[in-house]
C-alpha cells in the first residue's frame, strides 16, 4: 500500500500494472474491500501517465471480474467524476468511458462477432451516454473535443443492433451537429469528422480506424 502512494510516479505506475494479476488471485470481494478505493484514487493523480494507466487498469479489471461488476462498482464512480470542479477529473471521465467501459464492450463484441449485445446497449443508453452528452457543454474546449471522439466510440458499440442504431440517430447525431457549431475550430472539425465516420462506417468502428482518424490531432491530455 505504501508503494502504491510512492512519490515517484513510475513506482505508482508499476504497482498499477500489477493490479490485474493480483486481482485474479485475491478475488472480487477482497479486491473491492481493500483495493477498490485505491484504484479509483489513481484516476485523479496529478500525473497524466498515472491517470492513463489507472484507466487502462479499469479495463483490465473488467476483463477479470466481468461487465456486470464494472456496471455496479466502477461505472457509477467514473461517471460521478464528470461533475468534478477540476477539469482533469472530467477529462478522465471521458477517457475512462472511451478506453475502459466502451473499449471493453467493443472488444468483447468483436470477439463474439456481434457488435453489440442488449447488455451493451442498456449500459450505454441508461448510464454512460448521459454523462458523455452532459460534458459536450463543458467550458473547456479540449473536453468537448474528446467528447466528440468518445461519441464515435459509443456509436461503435451501439451500432451492431437496431436498438443501438436508433439511439445513435436520436441522441448522438444531434449532439455532434451541435458540436459542429462550437466556437473552437478543432471541436467543429472533430464533430464533423465523427459524424462522417459514423455515416461511412455504419457505426461499426474498430480500434484501428479510430486511431487513424485521430492521428495527429488534439489528444486526451
C-alpha positions as CSV (number, residue, x, y, z in Angstrom):
1,X,0.0,0.0,0.0
2,X,2.9,2.4,0.7
3,X,4.4,1.8,-2.7
4,X,1.0,2.5,-4.3
5,X,1.3,6.1,-3.0
6,X,5.0,6.5,-3.6
7,X,6.2,10.0,-4.6
8,X,7.9,8.6,-7.7
9,X,5.2,8.2,-10.3
10,X,7.0,5.4,-12.1
11,X,6.7,3.3,-8.9
12,X,3.0,4.0,-8.8
13,X,2.7,3.1,-12.4
14,X,4.4,-0.2,-11.8
15,X,2.0,-1.0,-9.0
16,X,-1.0,-0.2,-11.2
17,X,0.2,-2.5,-13.9
18,X,0.5,-5.3,-11.4
19,X,-3.1,-4.9,-10.0
20,X,-5.0,-7.0,-12.6
21,X,-2.8,-10.0,-11.9
22,X,-3.2,-9.6,-8.2
23,X,-7.0,-9.3,-8.7
24,X,-7.1,-12.8,-10.3
25,X,-5.5,-14.2,-7.1
26,X,-7.4,-12.4,-4.4
27,X,-11.0,-12.4,-5.8
28,X,-13.6,-9.7,-6.2
29,X,-14.8,-9.4,-2.6
30,X,-11.3,-8.8,-1.2
31,X,-10.4,-6.5,-4.0
32,X,-13.5,-4.3,-3.5
33,X,-12.8,-4.1,0.2
34,X,-9.1,-3.4,0.1
35,X,-8.1,-2.1,-3.3
36,X,-11.2,-0.6,-5.0
37,X,-10.8,2.8,-3.5
38,X,-7.1,2.9,-4.2
39,X,-7.7,2.1,-7.9
40,X,-10.2,4.9,-8.2
41,X,-7.9,7.4,-6.5
42,X,-5.3,6.9,-9.2
43,X,-7.8,8.4,-11.7
44,X,-7.3,11.8,-10.1
45,X,-3.5,11.6,-10.0
46,X,-1.6,14.8,-10.9
47,X,0.5,12.8,-13.5
48,X,-1.2,12.1,-16.8
49,X,0.6,8.8,-17.2
50,X,-0.8,7.6,-13.9
51,X,-4.3,8.6,-14.9
52,X,-3.9,6.9,-18.2
53,X,-2.5,3.7,-16.5
54,X,-5.4,3.8,-14.0
55,X,-7.9,4.0,-16.8
56,X,-6.4,1.0,-18.6
57,X,-6.3,-0.8,-15.3
58,X,-10.1,-0.5,-15.0
59,X,-10.5,-2.1,-18.4
60,X,-8.2,-5.0,-17.4
61,X,-10.1,-5.4,-14.1
62,X,-13.3,-5.6,-16.1
63,X,-11.7,-8.4,-18.1
64,X,-11.1,-10.1,-14.8
65,X,-14.3,-9.5,-12.9
66,X,-16.8,-9.0,-15.7
67,X,-19.0,-6.3,-17.2
68,X,-21.7,-6.8,-14.5
69,X,-19.1,-6.0,-11.8
70,X,-18.0,-2.9,-13.7
71,X,-21.6,-1.7,-14.2
72,X,-22.3,-2.0,-10.4
73,X,-18.9,-0.9,-9.0
74,X,-16.9,1.1,-11.4
75,X,-19.2,2.9,-13.8
76,X,-21.1,4.9,-11.2
77,X,-17.9,6.2,-9.7
78,X,-16.3,7.1,-13.0
79,X,-19.4,8.9,-14.3
80,X,-19.6,10.8,-11.0
81,X,-16.2,12.3,-11.7
82,X,-17.8,14.0,-14.7
83,X,-19.3,16.6,-12.3
84,X,-16.0,17.3,-10.5
85,X,-14.9,21.0,-10.5
86,X,-11.4,20.1,-11.6
87,X,-11.3,19.6,-15.3
88,X,-8.7,16.9,-15.1
89,X,-11.3,14.7,-13.4
90,X,-13.9,15.5,-16.0
91,X,-11.4,14.6,-18.8
92,X,-10.6,11.4,-17.0
93,X,-14.3,10.5,-17.1
94,X,-14.3,10.8,-20.9
95,X,-11.1,8.9,-21.2
96,X,-12.4,6.1,-19.0
97,X,-15.6,5.9,-20.9
98,X,-13.7,5.6,-24.2
99,X,-11.0,3.3,-23.1
100,X,-12.3,1.3,-20.2
101,X,-16.0,1.0,-20.5
102,X,-16.6,1.1,-24.2
103,X,-13.3,-0.3,-25.1
104,X,-14.1,-3.4,-23.1
105,X,-17.6,-3.8,-24.5
106,X,-16.3,-3.2,-28.1
107,X,-13.5,-5.7,-27.8
108,X,-15.8,-8.3,-26.3
109,X,-18.4,-7.8,-29.0
110,X,-15.8,-8.1,-31.8
111,X,-14.6,-11.4,-30.3
112,X,-18.2,-12.6,-30.2
113,X,-18.8,-11.4,-33.8
114,X,-21.9,-9.5,-32.7
115,X,-21.1,-5.8,-32.5
116,X,-23.4,-5.1,-29.5
117,X,-25.4,-7.2,-27.2
118,X,-28.6,-6.0,-25.4
119,X,-26.5,-5.6,-22.3
120,X,-24.1,-3.3,-24.1
121,X,-26.9,-1.1,-25.4
122,X,-28.5,-0.9,-22.0
123,X,-25.3,0.2,-20.3
124,X,-24.6,2.9,-22.9
125,X,-28.2,4.1,-23.1
126,X,-29.0,4.2,-19.4
127,X,-25.8,5.3,-17.8
128,X,-22.8,6.2,-20.0
129,X,-24.4,8.3,-22.7
130,X,-26.0,10.9,-20.4
131,X,-22.6,11.6,-18.8
132,X,-20.9,12.0,-22.1
133,X,-23.5,14.3,-23.5
134,X,-23.5,16.5,-20.4
135,X,-19.8,17.1,-20.9
136,X,-20.5,18.2,-24.5
137,X,-21.3,21.6,-22.9
138,X,-18.2,21.7,-20.8
139,X,-16.4,25.1,-20.8
140,X,-13.0,23.5,-21.6
141,X,-12.6,23.0,-25.4
142,X,-10.3,20.0,-25.0
143,X,-13.1,18.2,-23.1
144,X,-15.7,19.0,-25.8
145,X,-13.2,17.8,-28.4
146,X,-12.7,14.5,-26.6
147,X,-16.5,14.2,-26.1
148,X,-16.9,14.1,-29.9
149,X,-14.2,11.3,-30.1
150,X,-16.0,9.5,-27.3
151,X,-19.3,9.7,-29.1
152,X,-17.8,7.9,-32.0
153,X,-16.6,5.1,-29.7
154,X,-20.1,4.9,-28.2
155,X,-21.6,4.7,-31.7
156,X,-19.2,1.8,-32.5
157,X,-20.6,-0.1,-29.5
158,X,-24.2,0.7,-30.2
159,X,-24.2,0.2,-34.0
160,X,-24.5,-3.5,-34.1
161,X,-28.1,-3.7,-33.2
162,X,-31.3,-1.9,-34.4
163,X,-32.0,-0.6,-30.9
164,X,-28.5,0.8,-30.7
165,X,-28.6,2.4,-34.1
166,X,-31.8,4.2,-33.0
167,X,-30.0,5.6,-30.0
168,X,-27.2,6.8,-32.3
169,X,-29.6,8.6,-34.6
170,X,-31.8,10.0,-31.9
171,X,-29.1,11.2,-29.4
172,X,-25.6,11.0,-30.7
173,X,-26.0,12.5,-34.2
174,X,-27.9,15.6,-32.8
175,X,-25.1,16.2,-30.3
176,X,-22.5,16.0,-33.0
177,X,-24.4,18.5,-35.1
178,X,-24.5,20.9,-32.2
179,X,-20.7,20.5,-31.6
180,X,-20.2,21.4,-35.3
181,X,-21.3,24.9,-34.3
182,X,-18.8,25.1,-31.5
183,X,-16.6,28.2,-31.0
184,X,-13.5,26.1,-31.2
185,X,-12.3,25.1,-34.6
186,X,-10.8,21.8,-33.5
187,X,-14.1,20.8,-31.9
188,X,-16.0,21.7,-35.0
189,X,-13.6,19.6,-37.1
190,X,-13.7,16.5,-34.9
191,X,-17.5,16.7,-34.6
192,X,-17.9,16.8,-38.4
193,X,-15.4,14.1,-38.9
194,X,-17.0,11.9,-36.3
195,X,-20.5,12.3,-37.9
196,X,-19.0,11.5,-41.3
197,X,-17.2,8.5,-39.8
198,X,-20.4,7.1,-38.3
199,X,-22.2,7.5,-41.6
200,X,-19.4,6.0,-43.6
201,X,-18.5,3.1,-41.3
202,X,-22.1,2.3,-40.3
203,X,-21.4,2.9,-36.6
204,X,-19.1,-0.1,-36.5
205,X,-15.7,1.4,-36.0
206,X,-12.7,-0.7,-34.9
207,X,-9.8,0.5,-32.7
208,X,-7.6,0.7,-35.8
209,X,-10.0,3.1,-37.7
210,X,-10.3,5.3,-34.6
211,X,-6.6,5.6,-34.2
212,X,-6.2,6.5,-37.9
213,X,-8.9,9.1,-37.7
214,X,-7.5,11.0,-34.8
215,X,-3.8,10.6,-35.6
216,X,-2.1,14.0,-35.2
217,X,-5.0,15.7,-33.5
218,X,-5.5,17.0,-30.0
219,X,-5.3,14.2,-27.5
220,X,-6.7,13.4,-24.1
221,X,-4.0,15.3,-22.1
